[in-house]
Amino acid sequence: MQSRVSPFAPFEWLIAWRYLRARRSEGGVSVMTWISLIGITLAVWALIATLAVRSGFREEFVDTILGANAHVTVYSAGVRSDTGYIDRTLHDYEAMADRVRAVPGVSRVAPLVRSQVMANVRGRNAGVEVFGITPENLSTVPRIAEPLESRGDFSRFGEGIAIGSGVARELGVDVGGKVKLISPDGVKTAFGTSPRTQVYEVTYIFTAGRYDIDRTRVYMPFAEAQTFFNRDGVADELEVMVDDPEDVDKLDTALFAAAGDNALLWTWRDAQGGFLRALDVEDNVMFILMSILVLIAAMNIVSGLIMLVKNKGRDIGILRTMGLTEGSVLRVFFICGAFTGLIGTAVGVVLGCLFAIYIDQIFAVVNYIAGGGVWDPAIRGIYEVPAKLELNDVLSAVGLSLGLSFIVTIFPARRAARMNPVEALRYE
């Protein structure tokens, strides 16, 4: 009668360890163990690196949106005049701003004059979007007042204009240079509307960290913008910042009530909702694809264990005749497979975390080897590959890898446990 032993007894670990240390004559088993180990390591590394880049890209994208754009834009639905013209400007913008500012959860409200013009410097042209805003309100826009890079004196904004680094590069202008702005909505005469042109000094150049902002945006003092765009006494919209941008939709009712019946709202989620949904879909698809990669790597453990069971058939028969239970045999081979998955997962986590931490240096080397152009900000919107390690992502990768490694190990381990000792020893 076989005596019962406690699960995962020390002798079971000892046997499993001896099997993992295959002798030279059993080199095939050792090679398969190493292949399984390397496969799991690379799969976990790739999964953690992918999840880190995914999280970093989303955070960087949202941060640049919230750091340089309104969380909520309040504008007028328009009033039709007798001639059929629809006036969408805000005539009572100061009173409306005060009402919106009083809504709980709103941190800042800034009236804006906003329009598109042509910028010209010595024959070089660029289409830009002008934001008319007061210096006090511009100083509260994080990505503009405290950008990634800047040139010039922000305190002199009231004396000229602030432009994005992409605009400056396109026009070939630096701080202190002169930029001519040309608006088609100029002076109205008996012969029609003539374009309005005005030359401004560049007092500040910023790099917000998002290509489309740096390439198109120009800030102008609010009063000057009112004059230049024929907006005397009115504003085009209200730029609203809130304390919790992620829950901005909860303020819709209160903002509508404060802004008035003829007001419309446009949140940052409305503006970027399609891209955010695409990111969510891409996140799910990438996780599934990388999970399949981990599964494929885990299947190498099955191949290695099957070879190990076949190679150790005589040993299994002897151990069974000596009184080793099926459960003990199963646990021995389970330890062999699980140990491979555990070590591979641990090494993969370390490599994946190091990749996420030093991703800038790694891509700098890749960019140097490739001769440049690996990361094009004009296409991707941001200037570098972002990566953010999150505990949940690392735990998801570890759980997936260990779970699959343990599950696939059970099947060859059960085959070893159910091996008939008589059949195993018949031809020995």
C-alpha positions in Angstrom: 0.0 0.0 0.0 1.4 3.4 -1.0 1.9 5.9 1.8 0.6 9.4 1.3 3.1 12.2 1.1 2.6 15.9 1.3 2.3 17.7 -2.0 5.6 19.2 -3.4 7.7 17.3 -0.9 11.5 18.0 -0.9 12.3 14.8 -2.8 9.9 15.9 -5.6 11.9 19.1 -6.0 15.1 17.2 -5.9 14.0 14.8 -8.7 12.7 17.7 -10.8 16.0 19.6 -10.4 18.0 16.6 -11.5 15.8 16.2 -14.6 16.3 19.8 -15.5 20.0 19.4 -15.3 20.2 17.0 -18.2 23.5 15.2 -18.8 25.4 15.7 -22.0 24.0 12.4 -23.4 20.5 13.9 -22.9 21.4 17.1 -24.6 18.1 17.3 -26.6 16.2 17.7 -23.3 18.5 20.5 -22.2 18.2 22.3 -25.6 14.4 22.2 -25.5 14.5 23.6 -21.9 16.7 26.5 -23.0 14.4 27.1 -26.1 11.4 27.1 -23.8 13.1 29.5 -21.4 14.2 31.9 -24.1 10.8 31.8 -25.8 9.0 32.7 -22.6 11.5 35.4 -21.8 11.2 37.1 -25.2 7.4 36.8 -25.2 7.0 38.4 -21.7 9.6 41.1 -22.7 7.6 42.0 -25.8 4.3 42.0 -23.9 5.5 44.3 -21.2 7.3 46.6 -23.7 4.1 46.8 -25.8 1.9 47.5 -22.8 4.3 50.2 -21.6 4.5 51.9 -24.9 0.7 51.7 -25.3 0.2 53.3 -21.8 2.9 55.9 -22.5 1.5 56.9 -25.8 -2.0 57.3 -24.5 -0.8 59.3 -21.5 1.4 61.5 -23.7 -1.4 62.0 -26.2 -4.0 63.0 -23.6 -1.5 65.2 -21.7 -0.7 67.2 -24.8 -4.4 67.6 -25.6 -5.2 68.7 -22.0 -2.1 70.8 -21.7 -2.6 73.0 -24.7 -6.3 72.8 -25.5 -9.5 73.7 -23.9 -11.2 70.9 -21.9 -14.5 72.4 -22.9 -15.2 75.0 -25.6 -18.4 77.2 -25.2 -19.6 78.9 -28.3 -22.8 80.4 -29.7 -25.3 78.5 -31.8 -25.7 81.7 -33.8 -28.2 84.5 -34.3 -29.6 85.1 -37.7 -29.8 88.7 -38.8 -32.4 90.3 -41.2 -30.0 89.8 -44.1 -29.6 86.1 -43.4 -26.1 86.4 -41.9 -25.6 84.1 -38.9 -23.6 85.8 -36.1 -21.8 83.2 -33.9 -19.8 85.6 -31.8 -20.3 86.0 -28.1 -21.4 89.6 -27.3 -21.8 89.1 -23.5 -18.7 87.0 -23.1 -17.6 88.6 -19.9 -20.9 87.9 -18.1 -21.1 84.4 -19.6 -17.5 83.7 -18.5 -18.4 84.8 -14.9 -21.4 82.4 -14.8 -19.4 79.5 -16.2 -16.5 80.2 -13.8 -18.9 79.8 -10.9 -19.7 76.2 -11.9 -18.2 73.8 -9.3 -15.3 71.9 -10.9 -14.3 74.7 -13.4 -10.8 75.9 -12.8 -10.5 78.6 -15.5 -12.5 80.4 -18.2 -10.8 82.4 -20.9 -12.5 84.3 -23.7 -10.9 83.7 -27.1 -10.8 85.2 -30.5 -9.9 82.5 -33.0 -9.3 82.6 -36.7 -7.1 81.2 -39.5 -4.7 83.5 -41.4 -1.6 83.3 -43.6 1.7 84.1 -42.0 4.5 85.5 -44.2 8.2 86.1 -43.7 10.3 87.2 -46.7 8.4 85.2 -49.2 7.9 82.1 -47.0 4.3 81.4 -46.2 2.5 79.1 -43.7 -1.2 78.7 -42.8 -1.6 79.2 -39.1 -4.4 79.4 -36.5 -4.4 82.5 -34.3 -5.7 82.4 -30.7 -6.4 85.8 -29.2 -6.0 85.5 -25.5 -4.9 87.7 -22.6 -1.4 87.2 -21.2 -2.9 86.3 -17.8 -5.0 83.5 -19.3 -2.2 82.3 -21.5 0.1 81.9 -18.4 -2.3 79.2 -17.1 -2.0 77.0 -20.2 0.6 74.4 -19.0 2.1 73.4 -22.4 2.5 77.0 -23.5 3.7 78.7 -20.4 5.8 75.8 -19.3 6.6 73.9 -22.6 9.1 71.2 -23.4 11.3 73.9 -25.0 11.0 77.6 -25.4 12.9 80.7 -26.6 12.2 84.3 -25.9 10.6 86.1 -22.9 7.0 85.0 -22.1 6.5 88.2 -20.1 6.7 90.2 -23.4 3.8 88.3 -24.9 1.7 91.5 -24.7 4.2 93.3 -27.0 4.0 90.8 -29.9 2.9 87.3 -30.7 3.9 83.8 -29.5 4.4 81.1 -32.2 5.0 77.4 -32.2 8.4 76.0 -33.0 7.1 74.4 -36.1 5.7 77.7 -37.4 9.1 79.3 -36.6 10.9 76.6 -38.5 8.5 76.8 -41.5 8.9 80.6 -41.7 12.6 80.7 -40.9 12.1 83.2 -38.1 13.4 83.5 -34.5 12.7 85.5 -31.5 12.8 89.2 -32.4 11.9 88.6 -36.0 8.9 90.1 -37.8 6.0 88.1 -39.0 3.3 89.4 -41.4 -0.2 88.1 -40.8 -2.7 88.3 -43.6 -6.4 87.9 -43.0 -8.9 87.8 -45.8 -11.6 89.4 -43.5 -10.2 92.8 -43.5 -11.5 96.3 -44.2 -14.9 96.6 -45.9 -14.9 99.1 -48.7 -17.3 100.1 -51.5 -15.4 97.7 -53.7 -15.6 94.8 -51.3 -13.5 93.5 -48.4 -9.8 93.9 -48.8 -7.3 91.7 -46.9 -5.9 93.0 -43.7 -2.2 92.7 -43.1 -0.2 93.5 -40.0 3.4 92.9 -38.9 4.1 91.6 -35.4 7.3 90.9 -33.5 7.9 87.3 -32.4 8.5 87.6 -28.6 8.1 83.9 -27.6 8.5 80.5 -29.3 7.2 77.4 -27.7 7.4 73.6 -28.2 4.2 72.1 -26.8 5.2 68.6 -27.5 2.6 67.9 -30.2 3.5 68.4 -33.8 0.2 69.7 -35.1 0.1 72.3 -32.3 3.7 73.5 -32.8 3.2 73.6 -36.6 0.1 75.7 -36.8 -0.5 77.7 -33.6 0.0 81.4 -33.0 -1.0 83.3 -29.9 -1.9 87.0 -30.0 -3.0 89.4 -27.2 -6.8 89.4 -26.9 -7.3 93.1 -27.5 -5.1 93.1 -30.6 -6.9 90.0 -31.9 -10.3 91.8 -31.5 -9.0 94.7 -33.6 -7.2 92.6 -36.2 -10.2 90.2 -36.8 -13.0 92.9 -36.6 -14.2 91.4 -33.3 -14.5 94.7 -31.4 -16.4 94.0 -28.1 -17.0 90.3 -28.9 -15.3 87.0 -28.5 -15.5 83.8 -30.6 -15.6 81.3 -27.8 -14.9 80.5 -24.2 -12.0 78.2 -23.3 -12.9 76.3 -20.2 -10.5 74.3 -18.0 -11.9 71.9 -15.4 -10.4 70.2 -12.4 -11.0 66.6 -13.6 -10.8 66.4 -17.4 -11.5 62.7 -17.4 -15.0 63.3 -16.0 -15.7 66.4 -18.0 -19.0 65.0 -19.3 -20.5 65.2 -15.8 -20.4 69.0 -16.0 -22.4 69.2 -19.2 -25.7 70.1 -17.5 -24.3 72.7 -15.2 -22.2 74.3 -18.0 -25.3 74.5 -20.3 -27.3 76.1 -17.6 -24.6 78.7 -16.9 -23.8 79.5 -20.6 -27.4 80.0 -21.6 -29.9 78.6 -24.0 -28.1 79.6 -27.2 -24.8 78.1 -26.2 -23.2 74.9 -27.5 -20.5 72.8 -25.8 -17.6 71.0 -27.4 -15.5 68.9 -25.0 -12.0 67.5 -25.6 -13.5 64.0 -25.8 -15.8 65.2 -28.6 -12.8 66.5 -30.5 -10.6 63.5 -30.0 -13.2 60.8 -29.3 -12.6 58.9 -32.6 -8.8 58.7 -31.9 -9.3 57.7 -28.3 -11.7 54.9 -29.4 -9.2 53.8 -32.0 -6.5 53.6 -29.3 -8.8 51.5 -27.1 -9.4 49.1 -30.0 -5.7 49.0 -30.8 -4.9 48.3 -27.1 -7.3 45.3 -27.0 -6.0 43.9 -30.3 -2.4 44.3 -29.3 -3.0 42.6 -26.0 -4.6 39.6 -27.8 -1.9 39.3 -30.3 0.9 39.5 -27.7 -1.1 36.9 -25.6 -1.0 34.6 -28.6 2.8 35.1 -28.7 3.1 34.1 -25.0 0.9 31.0 -25.7 3.2 30.0 -28.6 6.2 30.4 -26.3 4.5 28.4 -23.6 3.8 25.5 -26.0 7.6 25.0 -26.2 7.4 23.9 -22.6 5.0 21.1 -23.8 7.5 19.9 -26.4 10.3 19.9 -23.9 8.3 18.0 -21.3 7.2 15.4 -23.8 10.8 14.8 -24.7 11.7 14.7 -21.1 8.9 12.2 -20.3 10.0 10.0 -23.2 13.6 10.2 -22.1 12.9 9.4 -18.5 10.4 6.5 -19.1 12.8 4.0 -17.4 13.2 6.3 -14.4 9.5 6.8 -14.1 9.0 3.0 -14.1 11.6 2.4 -11.4 10.2 5.2 -9.2 6.7 3.9 -9.6 7.8 0.4 -8.6 9.6 1.9 -5.6 6.2 3.3 -4.4 6.1 6.8 -5.9 2.5 7.8 -6.4 0.9 9.1 -9.7 0.5 12.5 -7.9 4.2 12.6 -7.1 5.2 11.9 -10.6 2.8 14.5 -11.9 4.2 17.1 -9.5 7.8 16.3 -10.5 7.1 17.0 -14.1 4.9 19.9 -13.3 7.7 21.5 -11.3 10.0 21.0 -14.4 7.6 22.9 -16.7 6.5 25.5 -14.2 10.1 26.3 -13.2 11.0 27.0 -16.8 8.0 29.3 -17.1 8.8 31.0 -13.8 12.4 31.7 -14.7 11.5 32.9 -18.2 8.8 35.2 -16.8 11.1 36.7 -14.2 13.9 37.4 -16.8 11.3 38.7 -19.3 9.9 41.1 -16.7 13.3 42.5 -15.9 14.1 43.0 -19.6 10.7 44.5 -20.3 11.0 47.0 -17.5 14.5 48.0 -18.5 13.3 48.5 -22.1 10.5 50.8 -20.9 12.9 52.7 -18.6 15.6 53.2 -21.2 13.5 53.4 -24.3 14.8 56.9 -25.3 18.4 55.6 -25.3 17.4 52.4 -27.2 15.6 54.3 -29.9 18.5 56.8 -30.2 20.8 53.9 -31.0 18.2 52.4 -33.4 17.8 55.8 -35.1 21.5 56.2 -35.4 21.9 52.7 -36.9 19.0 53.3 -39.3 20.4 56.7 -40.4 17.6 58.7 -38.9 13.9 59.0 -39.6 12.7 56.1 -37.5 10.2 58.2 -35.7 8.4 60.9 -37.8 6.5 63.4 -35.5 4.6 64.7 -38.6 2.9 61.3 -38.8 2.6 60.3 -35.1 2.0 63.8 -33.6 4.5 63.5 -30.8 8.3 63.9 -30.9 9.5 60.7 -29.2 8.4 57.2 -28.3 6.7 57.4 -24.9 6.6 54.5 -22.4 5.0 54.3 -19.0 5.4 51.3 -16.7 2.2 50.6 -14.9 1.9 48.0 -12.2 -1.4 46.6 -13.6 0.3 46.0 -17.0 3.3 44.2 -15.4 1.0 42.1 -13.3 -1.2 41.2 -16.3 1.9 40.0 -18.2 3.1 38.0 -15.3 -0.3 36.5 -14.6 -0.8 35.6 -18.3 2.7 34.0 -18.7 2.6 32.0 -15.5 -1.0 31.0 -16.0 -0.3 29.6 -19.5 2.9 28.0 -18.4 1.2 26.2 -15.6 -1.8 25.1 -17.6 0.2 23.7 -20.6 2.5 21.9 -18.2 -0.3 19.8 -16.7 -1.0 17.7 -19.9 2.5 16.1 -20.3 2.8 15.8 -16.6 -0.4 13.8 -16.4 0.9 11.6 -19.3 4.0 10.9 -17.2 1.9 10.2 -14.1 -0.3 7.7 -15.9 2.5 5.8 -17.5 2.3 2.0 -16.8 5.6 1.1 -15.0 5.5 -2.4 -16.5 5.3 -1.0 -20.1 8.0 1.5 -19.2 10.4 -1.2 -18.1 9.5 -3.9 -20.6 12.1 -3.1 -23.1 14.8 -1.8 -20.7 
